[in-house]
Amino acid sequence: MPIRVSCPACGRMEIYELEEEDIKTARERGLANISFFHGDHVLVVYFDASGHVRRTSVGKSIGEVPATAAPPLPDMISTVGAENLAYLMAAVVSGGRVIMASYSPELAQNLVASLRELIKPLELPVFVISEPGEAAALREMPRPSAIIVGSSVLPEVREIIKDMPIVDLSTPMKLDKKSRKGLKVILDAIDHALRLRDESYRTAYLNARLTRLRTLAENALRLLGSVSVIRESDFKKAVASDITADELAFLYFALNEFTDMEIIPLPRPSPFLPRSLLIRRKT
């Protein structure tokens, strides 16, 4: 079933044919969304399981960033830190939204270029909040997406958005024990990539690792939308029969941190019984 909508900003008419996955997402979450890039802005359309458009929003966007703007991985690590980069990668591949706070628009755009290169073919909508009053639209942004926020409006953003991750690109991220465990699989991948000589090899290696994590996250999200309690062993089999301990730790961390789902390991009734997971949607 197609949906038709006219962009309130530029008048362009968009027609989108709903897929089965779109309808399933709308049933599970109440609404689903699709984004259309219109040069300097993005039209976000929200629709229900019947294909009816419920609302739209328009945000400033960064379109295609020139490939030359993507700096080599070692330069990016030295600028923003491996922890900041790993956290941003985790947010994107798990289908989340993350705010990037920066005093330098050029730095943020370079980072966007790097992220887009590393997560291909996954698309990454990027929005810009640069003026007071625009922060109210943050909750309308699609998943996944990155939102660049100027340092001058960061206090307003923090006041309005208390549950959306914020990465301050000017400050090294200090990871607690749980976060470091969850990001270990990406931090190890970054460390391995840095030991490769050629930048194209680094990009290809990280792209393969992030594609694997994206596939695991998609499998997990499809499963979590249909169960409330599941044995951990069944969860692992459904996500990927060859999932590693580090990949499982990543899923637990990333899905809890960046999505609207919550995974809570339940205490074992006895040492001889398998562990179960409680799945619930965040309120």
N, C-alpha and C positions, 0 to 999 in steps of 0.2 A: 504494500500500500504506500503510495507516495505522499509526502507532506510538501506543501508549498508555502513559502513565506517570503515577504518583501522586507529587505533591510531598511530599518527606519533611518539609518544614517545616509545611505547613498541610493536607495531605491532599487538595488539589484534584486531580481527575483531568483530565489533558489528552489530547486526541486530535488528532493532526496527520497530514494526508495528505501523504506525500512527493511531491515534484515531481521531474521529470527532472533539473533542475539540482542538487537535493539529492543525488541518487544519483551524479551525475557528480562532484560535489565530494567525496563520501565515497570514491569509487574513487580519485581522484587523491591525496587527503590521508590516506586510511586511515579517517578519521572526519569527519563533519560535525556541526553543532550547530544547535539552534533554541532561542530564549529565550522564556519565558513570564513576563509581568509579573504578580505577585501582590501588588499594593499595596506593602508595605514591603520586599519581597524579590523576587528573580528566580530562577526555576528554569531552569537550563541543561541541556539534554538532548543527549547525544552518541550518535550512532548510526552504524552501518556501512552499506555499500552494499546489504545485504540487509534493512535496516530493523530490525535488532536493536539495542535500546538497550544500549549498552556501559557507560555510567556517567552519573551526574547530579551536579550541584553546585548549591548555593544560595548566593546572595550578597545582601547588603544592597543596596537600590536606591533611587534617587530616582525617583519616579513622575512624574506630570505637575507641572511647575513652572508656577505662575501666569504668564500672559502679561505681567502688569505687572512681573514680576521681571526681564524682559529689558530692560536699559538701552539707550539710543540708541547707535548705533555710535560716534560721537565720544567718548562717555563711556567706553565699553569700551576703545577704543584708548588713551585717556589713562590708564586704570587698569592694563591688562596689557601694552600695547604692540602695535604692528601685527605685529611678528615673532612674538610668542607666539601671537597669534590666527591668523596665517597658517599656522603650524606645526600648530596644532590642527585647523584646517580641512583641511589636507593629509592628516593622519592619518585623519580620519573619512571623507573622500570616497574615499580609496584602500582603505578596508576594514580599517584597522589598529586597534590598541589603543594608547591613550596615557594616561599617568598625569599627573594634574593635582595638583600639591602646593600647598597653600594654608593659611595660618594662619587664614583667614576662611571658614567654611562658606558664609556669605551671598555672598561674592564668587564662589566656585566655582559655586554654584547659579545666580547671575545669568549667569555665562558659559555654563553648560549651557543655560539658557533661550535665550540668543542663538544658540548653535550649533544647537539643535533647530529654531529658526525659520528659520535660514539654509539648512539642508540638507533641508527638507521636499521630497518626501514620505519621504525616507530616515529610518528610525528610528534613534535613538541610545540604546542601553542605557547607563545610568550606574550605577556601583557605588561604594560608600563603604567605605574601609578606615580605621577609626578606633581600633582597639584592637590591642595586640600579639598576634601569632599569626594575625591574619587575612590577612597579606600572602602566606602560602603559597598562598592560593586565587587569586592574580592570574593564573596561567597557565591557569586554567580559564575565564577570562572570554571571552565570544564576540567575534567580529569583525564589524563595528566595535564598539568600546565605549570609553567614557571612565571612568577610575577616579579618584575624588577621594580624596586621601590627606592626612590631617592632618599638620601639620609635626612633631608629636611622634613619629609612627611612620615618618617619612621615612627616617631612618638604617637602620631594619630593612628597609624596602622596597628601598633601594639595595643592601643586602647580599644579599638574596634574588634580586632581579631585576636582572641586569646587562645584559640585551639588550633591555629594553623602554624606549621613549622616556619621559623625564620632563620635564615643563614646570613650572618653579617660577614660579608666578604673581606672586610678590613680587620677582622679579629679571628685568630686561630680558634678552632672549635676544640673544646675540652670534652672528650667522650667519657661517660661513666662506664662502669664494667659491663652493664647490660648492652649499651649502645655499641661498645667496641666488639663485643661478642657477635652482635647482629650484623655489624658491618665488616667483620673479619674477612668474609669471602671476597668482598670488593677491595678492601685494603690490600689483601694478598695479591689480587689480580693487578692492582696498580703497581705494587712493588715488583711483580714479575715483568710487567710491561716496561718499567723503567730500565730493566736490565737488557732489553732488546736494543739493538743498535739503530735500526731504521724506524723512523716515525710511522711509516705505513704499516710495518709489522706491529708496532704498539697499538695503532688504531684498530687493526684487524683483530688482534688478540682480545682487546677490551670489548670490542663489538660482539665477538663470539660469546664471551663470558656474560655480558649484560643481556644478550638475546636469550641465553639459557635462563637467567634469573627472571626475565620478563615472562617467558613461557611458564615457569614454575608458578609465578604470581598469578597469571591468568587462570591456570588450572586450579589453583587454590581458591581464587575468588568465585569461580563457577561452582565449586563444591560447597563453599561456605554459605552461599546463598540458598542452599537447599537442605541444610542440616542444622540442628541446634546442639547436638552432642555427638561426638565421633571418637572412636578409639584412635590414638595416635598412630598405631600401626596401619590402620585403614586409611587414615589421612595421608600418610607417606606413600602408600601404594597408589592411591588415587591421583596424587600430584605427579609423582614420577617414581618408578620402581627403583631407580638408581640414585635417588636423592642422597646427598651427603649430609653429615651432621652440621657442617658450616652452612650449607644451603638451607637446611631446616631452621637453623637459628636465624638466618636472614629473613625467612618468611615470617616467623613469629614476630621479629622486631619490626619489619617494614609494614606488614599489614596492620599491626597495632598502631604504628606511628603515623602512617600516611593515608589510611583508608578509613571508611566508616564502619569497618568490621573490627571486632575485638575477639581475640583468641586467648582463653584462660585455661592453662593446664590444671586439671583437677587432681587432688591428692589420690594416691592409690589406696583402695580399701585394704589391700594387703600387698606385701612385696611380690606375691606370686601372680597378681592380676595386672593386666596391661593398663597403662595410663590413658585417660580419656581427656578430650578437649571440649570445653564449653565455648560455643560460638554464639555471639550476640551482636546486634547492631548497636553502635554507639547512639546515645540519646543527646 
